[in-house]
Amino acid sequence: MDIRIVPLPAEKKKPRFTDESKLAFGRLFTDRMLLVEWKAGQGWVDARIEPYAPFVLDPACLVFHYAQEIFEGLKAYKWADGTVALFRPEMNARRFNRSADRLCMPEVPEELFLKGIEALVKLESDWIPTSPGTSLYIRPTMIAVEPVLGVKPSDHYYFFVIMSPVGAYYASGFKPVKIMVEDEYVRAVPGGTGDAKTGGNYASSLKAGLEAKKKGFDQVLWLDGVHKRYIEEVGAMNMLFAYENRVVTAPLTGSILNGVTRDSVLKLAGTLGFTVEERQIDVNELVADIRTGKVTEAFGSGTAAVITPVGHLSYKDEMYQVGDGGVGPLTQKLYDTLTGIQYGHIADTFGWMRKLV
Ligand SMILES: *Cc1c(COP(=O)(O)O)cnc(C)c1O
């Protein structure tokens, strides 16, 4: 499918950021966006890259009432030699379509997803910041825009991509977080939408996050929704633990989001001499193993922060310190290697980087 490029009038060009150290996460957006529509009986039509602008939508649109929405998150990097590269974007394309299937939305052809993002990034490449740790965050999204209050899959969708230059997550160095095992609210249940990247999962997680913040924690550690016993995810990241020479994380059994960073970390850990175990982790065993020092490191993984070290974990009002509460050697090594590949400093032996030509 051809992508039409709508001219960007000079007056629609936004002022550029001047200080990359002041870039926040997802507040500033580039000049253009990609928009493609899907209509029943026609399929995907009218792909265009147009000036970034608000949508005018009927208040009855299905997305506003029944949350038929999915999204993705990935990043573009600008290397020292000027190369622009995306990190494993085909993984996001496939996951987007798995989410689409779960929410009864049309699949976006992988080629349209990838070519659309590449064309947009290329046009906007002077928006990619270059200081260490910065990148261009890319947010593909699909929403149901049929204006009707009956509960059903929409007959009209917008697939759009917006982009935001983002600052370094760890501008002043790695900072281990304090997390709280959530034993009241749950994020996902078997058969639910936990393995789809859909806004509703986030809306329903806000209350637990807010209550944890009030108690002084950075994130919640989610337990499985049936037994409230097995570790699932941390906030909106996957959760991993190091036991000496093993890396352990929950298996993808339907209630856990299949993170691209999780997959990359597991592959990297394998090459660093660690055995990878995807298995159920009983929270009672976990805290016992943290207490006796068997668990040496704990960290979250996700696109935004890449790796988030966990220094302390609280369960039923008891606080447990992981290792010495600082950043362990594996956590540091994984972060350095993964970001090294993303920024073109380390050889990409996995073939993860997709360079724009
Ligand atoms: C997006 C997301 C992740 C992380 O996935 P990445 O592909 O590594 O960014 C983990 N958990 C949830 C709930 C998510 O939405």
The ligand as a Gaussian input file, in Angstrom:
#p B3LYP/6-31G(d) Opt

LIG

0 1
 C        4.728000      -3.305000      27.144000
 C        4.688000      -4.130000      28.380000
 C        5.801000      -4.849000      28.854000
 C        7.182000      -4.747000      28.250000
 O        7.265000      -5.124000      26.931000
 P        8.486000      -4.645000      26.057000
 O        8.197000      -5.202000      24.711000
 O        9.722000      -5.216000      26.661000
 O        8.495000      -3.151000      26.090000
 C        5.631000      -5.661000      29.955000
 N        4.457000      -5.735000      30.601000
 C        3.371000      -5.044000      30.186000
 C        2.108000      -5.181000      30.938000
 C        3.450000      -4.221000      29.068000
 O        2.372000      -3.538000      28.677000

